[in-house]
Amino acid sequence: AAGVIQSPRHLIKEKRETATLKCYPIPRHDTVYWYQQGPGQDPQFLISFYEKMQSDKGSIPDRFSAQQFSDYHSELNMSSLELGDSALYFCASSLVGGRTEAFFGQGTRLTVV
Amino acid sequence: DAKTTQPPSMDCAEGRAANLPCNHSTISGNEYVYWYRQIHSQGPQYIIHGLKNNETNEMASLIITEDRKSSTLILPHATLRDTAVYYCIVKPGGGADGLTFGKGTHLIIQP
C-alpha cells in the first residue's frame, strides 16, 4: 500500500539559510500534519491542513510556514535556520470524516551547521 | 499540561503479553484514546484507538476502564520487533487536530 512520502530524506543547511521540506500524502487523504522531533525529544506538533486550509496550529515558529496544494501535497518552508532547528521532521496524513488515524512518513532529517 | 501519564519504561519477555498502562483522568467526553508507537527514529505508527468500549485489532487490544480515566494497551505475544516507545494520546475523534505526544513508555522486549 502507498505510504506518506517525504523528501528529501536528509538535508544539511547552514545557519540563516532556508529549507523546504515536501510531503506527499497517501492517495485520497485530505489532511496533512507536520511534526518536529529534536534529538532525544518526543514529536511536537507544528501545523495541520485540511482541504488546503490551515486547520490546527501547534508550536510552529514564526520563521516557518507551510501550505497544502491542490494535489494535497504539502510543503514546510523554514527560513533563517538556527542550530536548534536540527531535528527530524515528520509529515502525516489522514482522511478527515472517515478513518481518523494518521499515518506518518519516514521523516526528513534536517541538520543545520 | 500533560493529559496522559505513562510509566517511562517497562520490560517484557519475548512471547509474553505486554500490558502498557495509561492514566488520563481529565479526559473529556468527546475525546478518544489513541495509541501510537515509535521504533527508533522511524515515523510514529498507529496502533489502535477507542472511545469507551474495548477494542481489538491485528496488532493489539485496548482496554478502557468504565470511568474512562485509564486504559491499558495489550500486545498479546510480544516480539523483539515490538521494542519501541509507546505513546498514549487523547484527542477528539475526527477533525484535523494534531496529536500531542507526551513522554511515552519505552517498552523493551527481552529475549
Interface residues (C-beta under 8 A of the other chain):
Chain A: V4 T31 Y33 Y35 D42 P43 Q44 F45 L46 I47 S48 F49 Y50 S55 D56 G58 L88 F90 A92 S94 V96 G97 T100 E101 A102 F103 F104 G105 Q106 G107
Chain B: Y32 Y34 Q38 S41 Q42 G43 P44 Q45 Y46 H49 V85 Y87 G93 G94 G95 A96 D97 G98 L99 T100 F101 G102 K103 G104
